[in-house]
């Protein structure tokens, strides 16, 4: 397996509380606003870092959350 291989993870295995937090506590670079919400979340690991990627609920631009160790 190469370092740049995306490993799919199941976002739905997270607790309801965690899912709610990740979907609501967002930042959109396009809108320049916080907490607009995320739709169509996908969770994956890339280069030993876990990401949750989705679309801004307001404008549809891709937004990305990088998880730190304490958020696993």
MIPA-772705 format. One line per field, with one value per residue (C-alpha): x, y, z; residue number from 1. Coordinates in Angstrom, 1 decimal. Example, Ala and Ser with C-alpha at 12.3 -4.5 7.8 and 13.67 -1.06 7.14 Angstrom:
2
east (12.3 13.7)
north (-4.5 -1.1)
up (7.8 7.1)
resi (1 2)
//
This chain:
72
east (0.0 1.4 1.4 -1.0 -3.7 -7.1 -8.6 -12.4 -13.9 -17.6 -18.7 -22.0 -20.1 -19.5 -21.8 -24.8 -23.2 -20.0 -21.8 -23.9 -20.9 -18.9 -21.9 -22.8 -19.5 -18.0 -16.1 -16.7 -13.8 -16.1 -18.9 -16.3 -18.8 -18.8 -21.4 -23.3 -23.4 -22.1 -24.0 -22.9 -20.1 -17.4 -14.8 -11.4 -7.8 -4.9 -1.3 -2.2 -4.6 -8.4 -10.6 -14.3 -15.2 -18.6 -20.3 -21.3 -25.0 -25.3 -23.2 -22.2 -18.5 -16.4 -15.4 -12.8 -12.3 -9.0 -9.2 -6.6 -5.7 -8.1 -11.1 -10.7)
north (0.0 3.4 6.4 8.2 5.6 6.7 4.2 4.5 4.5 4.4 7.7 6.1 4.0 7.1 7.9 10.1 12.9 12.8 12.7 15.7 17.7 17.0 17.8 21.1 22.5 23.4 26.2 27.0 28.8 29.9 31.4 32.5 31.5 29.0 26.3 26.3 22.5 19.7 17.3 14.1 13.3 10.8 9.6 8.4 8.0 9.4 9.4 8.2 11.2 10.8 13.3 13.9 15.5 16.8 19.7 23.0 22.9 26.6 26.8 23.2 23.8 20.9 21.3 19.2 18.4 16.9 14.9 15.3 12.5 13.7 13.6 9.9)
up (0.0 -0.9 1.4 -0.9 -0.9 0.4 2.8 3.1 6.6 7.7 9.0 10.2 12.8 14.8 17.7 17.0 19.1 17.1 13.8 14.8 15.9 12.7 10.5 12.3 13.5 10.1 8.3 4.7 2.9 0.1 2.4 5.0 7.7 10.5 11.3 8.1 8.2 6.0 3.8 2.0 4.5 3.6 6.0 4.9 6.0 3.9 4.9 8.4 8.9 9.1 7.2 7.0 3.7 2.6 1.0 2.6 3.3 2.1 -1.1 -2.0 -1.9 -0.7 3.0 4.8 8.4 9.5 12.7 15.4 17.8 20.5 18.0 17.1)
resi (1 2 3 4 5 6 7 8 9 10 11 12 13 14 15 16 17 18 19 20 21 22 23 24 25 26 27 28 29 30 31 32 33 34 35 36 37 38 39 40 41 42 43 44 45 46 47 48 49 50 51 52 53 54 55 56 57 58 59 60 61 62 63 64 65 66 67 68 69 70 71 72)
//
